[in-house]
Amino acid sequence: MDGVILGVLAALGSAVSWAASTILIKVGMREKSPVAANIFRLYAVAVMFAVVFWINGTFSQIAQLSPTLLAVAFVSGLFGFVIGDYFYLNALKMMGVSRTVPITSTYPLWAILWAFLFLGRRISPQVIIGAVLVVTAIVVVRRAEEEERIDPKGFVFALLAPLSWSFAILTMDWLTSSIDVLPLAGIRMMFAAVGVSLFLPKYGAEVRRITLKEALLLIGAAVTGLMLGQYLFVYSINQVGSQIAAPVSAVNPIIASALAIALLREPPNKKILEGLVLAVLGVILISTA
């Protein structure tokens, strides 16, 4: 099968995986803090990757990587799954799936802005149009939140999450030229598990109180979002680059919001639906410019 087709299919698969993970996280952390939930799922996926690496001998390949590559992979994992997800999970808990996802789905916009500011990339009219759509979407969703009296702190967290993710995507895109897909996906998760351990002194007791039902839901979220979803996303970037992988995976908010409305009975109003559509259109325009 053509590499482009495989890359696009992988990006679509990552979008579906992330959407399923979002729902599982929302249900699984109803009685727990976002940080405790993130610690548990990162530890779970790190163990899963360690088992896979032990079985197929990937650890020997990782041991041959240079200190520079390992350091960049550590930073990438930290921004992607510790810092970024800290903001995302808190926003998710404060505002719900259908209100958080339209804002956090703007991560390709920030990735392009980083490229412009630090790499001197040209911004085309299509990017400007997409940016206007994304900003409009944020304004629309923000007005809906004000009407429903949702904590404004959640909105700020939802904005900070894609900023962190965009940096993680840029570093990951650079790493794919030097590290194979499976090792890269796994070491980023393992490094993220190391980074999130900084929160253990404060949240360790809460992690130990996670029930069997919560554990199963969070393990499911780890498998779908962090193991399968991230592997497919890294594979897609390796095949077609972030400029194609990012916009295709941006259908994630449509899937996640539809699942939230259908399964979690979150009642989005008209402005939230408008913001969702505008955000996705803007992201697609920006990423395909």
C-alpha atoms as one frame of an Amber mdcrd trajectory, in Angstrom:
protein
   0.000   0.000   0.000   1.238   3.515  -0.791   3.126   5.199   2.083   0.905
   8.290   1.951  -2.233   6.189   2.296  -0.710   4.275   5.203   0.284   7.540
   6.877  -3.181   9.034   6.511  -4.856   5.858   7.780  -2.493   5.822  10.766
  -3.368   9.458  11.558  -7.076   8.615  11.368  -6.475   5.664  13.659  -4.707
   7.891  16.160  -7.662  10.299  16.109 -10.104   7.494  16.928  -7.794   6.181
  19.662  -7.428   9.624  21.250 -11.177  10.187  21.180 -11.826   6.878  22.940
  -9.102   7.681  25.475 -10.656  11.084  26.196 -13.969   9.468  27.126 -12.309
   6.813  29.295 -10.272   9.463  31.133 -13.333  11.605  31.745 -15.203   8.661
  33.269 -12.210   7.188  35.083 -11.178  10.347  36.944 -14.557  11.512  38.175
 -13.524  10.827  41.771  -9.790  11.471  41.327  -7.657  14.487  40.480  -6.314
  14.857  36.922  -2.709  14.557  38.131  -3.352  11.263  39.938  -5.082   9.885
  36.849  -2.193  10.952  34.629   0.405   9.381  36.951  -1.428   6.078  36.878
  -1.928   5.930  33.112   1.678   6.971  32.358   3.039   4.306  34.697   0.704
   1.766  33.110   1.764   2.536  29.534   5.461   2.701  30.523   5.212  -0.841
  31.911   3.432  -1.998  28.738   6.140  -0.578  26.489   8.857  -2.016  28.741
   7.349  -5.479  28.360   7.161  -5.069  24.572  10.764  -3.815  24.424  11.968
  -6.710  26.595  10.230  -9.245  24.339  11.468  -7.867  21.004  14.912  -6.699
  22.144  14.323  -2.975  21.573  16.270  -1.989  24.705  19.540  -2.796  22.940
  18.595  -0.367  20.160  17.742   2.358  22.669  21.085   1.877  24.449  22.859
   2.883  21.232  21.117   6.277  20.983  23.215   9.396  21.584  22.770  11.498
  24.753  21.430  14.335  22.583  18.668  12.190  21.080  17.733  10.839  24.500
  17.646  14.355  25.981  15.381  15.659  23.200  13.131  12.601  23.588  12.906
  13.323  27.327  11.924  16.954  26.726   9.427  15.878  24.053   7.779  13.379
  26.397   7.735  15.880  29.244   5.992  18.598  27.235   3.659  16.162  25.526
   2.426  14.020  28.410   3.314  15.719  31.691   3.047  19.481  31.182   0.592
  19.496  28.277  -1.598  16.751  29.680  -1.602  18.409  33.110  -3.305  21.425
  31.563  -5.524  19.267  29.355  -6.782  16.924  32.086  -7.527  19.818  34.435
  -9.466  21.615  31.689 -11.291  18.373  30.923 -12.360  18.017  34.544 -13.408
  21.674  34.844 -15.248  22.133  31.536 -16.087  18.727  30.086 -15.088  17.064
  26.819 -17.240  18.983  24.345 -15.998  22.350  25.686 -12.335  21.482  26.136
 -11.558  19.611  22.917 -12.428  22.443  20.454  -9.789  24.628  22.161  -7.095
  22.002  22.650  -7.459  20.890  19.016  -5.615  24.057  17.966  -2.198  22.462
  18.563  -1.253  22.494  14.819  -1.730  26.278  14.797   0.839  26.726  17.540
   3.238  24.302  15.877   3.151  26.442  12.722   3.653  29.615  14.740   6.729
  28.113  16.415   8.099  27.247  12.985   7.521  30.823  11.797   9.100  32.445
  14.857  12.137  30.204  15.211  12.683  28.712  11.740  11.650  31.676   9.564
   8.875  29.792   7.752   6.607  31.825   5.452   2.942  32.260   6.458   0.578
  31.917   3.497  -2.894  33.496   3.154  -4.384  30.074   3.822  -2.652  29.998
   7.197  -4.017  33.467   8.018  -7.569  32.369   7.126  -7.170  29.248   9.232
  -5.840  31.285  12.145  -8.867  33.592  11.987 -11.176  30.560  12.082  -9.354
  29.102  15.068  -9.373  32.371  17.015 -13.060  32.803  16.203 -13.735  29.294
  17.471 -11.989  30.087  20.762 -14.019  33.279  21.168 -17.267  31.429  20.424
 -16.523  28.656  22.923 -15.383  31.219  25.502 -18.702  33.065  25.244 -20.576
  29.814  25.703 -18.557  29.108  28.852 -19.263  32.572  30.236 -22.976  32.008
  29.715 -22.773  28.689  31.572 -20.533  30.153  34.320 -17.747  27.643  33.812
 -14.511  28.224  35.736 -12.332  30.568  33.591  -9.253  28.737  34.892 -10.307
  25.740  32.826 -10.303  27.896  29.690  -6.742  29.085  30.400  -5.599  25.498
  30.945  -7.244  24.473  27.662  -5.204  27.160  25.859  -1.902  26.162  27.483
  -2.266  22.470  26.614  -1.902  22.840  22.812   1.050  25.203  23.279   2.900
  22.456  25.116   1.786  19.733  22.698   2.923  21.748  19.678   6.463  21.901
  21.010   6.369  18.168  21.665   5.228  17.559  18.066   8.065  19.641  16.626
  10.689  17.768  18.632   9.087  14.441  17.775   9.073  15.307  14.060  12.809
  16.001  14.298  13.445  12.754  16.179  11.696  10.541  13.590  14.656  10.992
  11.238  16.977   9.345  13.780  14.852   6.938  15.849  12.513   4.164  14.669
   8.790   4.513  15.337   8.332   1.948  18.124  11.399   2.937  20.200  10.535
   6.623  19.853   6.925   6.110  20.940   8.011   4.001  23.892  10.904   6.041
  25.266   8.818   9.218  25.168   6.250   7.464  27.379   8.905   6.083  29.723
  10.541   9.484  30.069   7.122  11.029  30.686   6.531   8.485  33.466   9.846
   9.549  35.015   8.885  13.219  34.747   5.420  12.782  36.237   7.006  11.100
  39.281   7.732  14.599  40.587   4.054  14.720  41.562   4.183  11.478  43.594
   4.935  13.057  46.992   1.712  15.032  46.768  -0.527  12.603  44.878   0.920
   9.185  45.790  -1.724   8.482  48.421  -4.489   9.333  45.962  -2.978   7.056
  43.310  -2.987   4.187  45.818  -6.700   4.779  46.458  -7.630   4.204  42.792
 -10.319   1.526  42.673 -10.295  -1.516  40.405 -12.954   0.022  38.157 -11.028
   3.292  37.869  -7.816   1.392  37.229  -9.381  -0.588  34.380 -10.767   2.591
  32.794  -7.432   4.407  33.075  -5.535   1.383  31.745  -7.942   1.409  28.813
  -7.189   5.105  28.324  -3.455   4.356  28.459  -3.733   1.601  25.850  -5.931
   3.566  23.442  -4.473   7.056  23.816  -0.867   6.632  24.936   0.135   3.305
  23.424  -1.917   2.751  20.277  -2.786   6.389  19.555   0.738   7.724  19.993
   2.335   4.848  18.099   0.012   5.489  15.143   0.687   9.237  15.295   4.473
   8.776  15.362   4.157   6.281  12.511   2.062   8.754  10.520   4.592  11.559
  11.036   7.363   9.186   9.986   5.462   8.323   6.785   4.001  11.668   5.673
   5.333  14.363   8.044   3.546  16.449  10.649   2.099  18.738   7.962  -0.230
  15.881   6.901  -0.462  13.861  10.104  -1.572  16.828  12.237  -4.593  17.939
  10.163  -5.823  14.385   9.629  -5.585  13.604  13.347  -7.444  16.873  14.006
 -10.732  15.061  13.337 -10.259  13.808  16.914 -12.436  16.599  18.420 -15.354
  15.696  16.172 -15.180  12.071  17.287 -14.579  12.931  20.957 -17.395  15.476
  21.169 -19.811  13.129  19.422 -18.924  10.388  21.908 -19.275  12.808  24.842
 -22.725  13.864  23.711 -23.833  10.286  23.030 -22.224   8.477  25.992 -21.647
  11.107  28.691 -24.796  13.105  27.894 -22.945  16.417  27.819 -25.459  18.943
  26.419 -23.494  21.263  24.098 -25.301  24.406  23.031 -25.274  25.909  19.548
 -22.176  28.066  20.159 -20.116  25.088  21.288 -21.034  23.159  18.149 -20.185
  26.209  16.012 -16.839  26.536  17.786 -16.107  22.863  17.192 -16.701  23.162
  13.458 -14.699  26.399  13.151 -11.755  24.982  15.117 -11.531  21.864  12.973
 -11.820  23.823   9.715  -9.165  26.257  10.875  -6.779  23.509  11.919  -7.180
  21.723   8.591  -6.578  24.912   6.605  -3.485  25.798   8.614  -1.937  22.361
   8.531  -2.492  21.793   4.804  -1.154  25.199   3.714
